[in-house]
Amino acid sequence: MRVSFFHLIPFLLPLQLAFAQGMDVGGNAPFRLPRHVQAAVGCTNYLWTGSQLSFTHSTNSLVFYPGRKRCEVNGVTVWLNTEPTGNVNDATWQMAGIDLDLVNIGILKPVPAAKRRRLTVLIDPGHGGTDSGALSCDGTMYEKDLTLAVARRVGNLLSTNGFNVCYTRTNDVEVTLQDRVQRATRVKADFYVSLHANHANNPQAAGVETYVLPSSGFGGTPDGSRIRGWQVGNRNDYANLLLGYWIQRNLCSSQRIDRGVKRQSYYVLRGTACPAVLIEIGFLSNPTESGAMRTAVWRNTCARSIAAGICDYAVRADSLSGLVAVKRKADQEANERWRKKLAEMAKSKLPADTATNTPPAAVKDGTAVDDPEEEPPTH
Ligand SMILES: [Zn+2]
């Protein structure tokens, strides 16, 4: 089958564009070099210890670990979509452009506003009714009861802080995942926070993790997670991360073990139209943690931390919206410039009367061959 050059443009465009933007800062480059990370953090150098790579500025710091998705953003563990590649010693280290953009725009850049709008939050206590969720290691506490108890406390705190608070449930009833997601749309939620508690076979497992949706085309943090394409929740990739980051940061400031902002394609994260996170507030399978979890002191502290994280997010939400709008406009313009260039390339190489249906020499039977003469655009 013969395929025209124009038929291949949709497939060539992302490759060419990605390569092009990898040459400079901006866009969705597939990989970024240390100098791009320096520009994001606002520093002029980096520190390589042999086991960790640090970019530090007076207000921001990023730490990476070779071959790992794990990084630290201002001391909080954040799991990237994909691990950096190469190594620092031979100057081949690079990280995914999409991850740098997410960390930079989604965490480092948003600034707090002096005043914030009244936002609507949908709080989702996990499980309920016949779906009890996990059971504590001593067999006396269900996840559904714990999540509801903490959710009520979070809601009360947020109400007194000027939020409009909605819940997916306020008592021990079963709510389907679809209903939870649809409720976010029905109540016009500005963001959604789902509360869960963890369980592991290893009784030593402990700490807090906050989940956000992986970016389109990437799997979750656990190895072997399914890779999915674009989901409704991917509209809010930046806001998901900002919300998850600030909640995790506040939860871990009170001596809790930081398991990180992780990524997983949970139903409620991929289907919810507004920014959404799912928090695993602790391990019911850990004797020490589950013992603490049944106390009012622990529940109050946990709720205060979540509410504080939500306030930290909310005050930066408008700033983030502005940054995302600028980024999307720049991406759109870069795409358009490259689309035009490809069209010009195709026109100049093909006889005018066959320009739309004859493949150029470099394209045979659907296989694109790079043209070494073409310089990709820079921005
Ligand atoms: Zn759960």
Residues whose N, C-alpha, C, O or C-beta is under 5 A from the ligand:
A	BS01	ZN	G126 G133 H196 A197
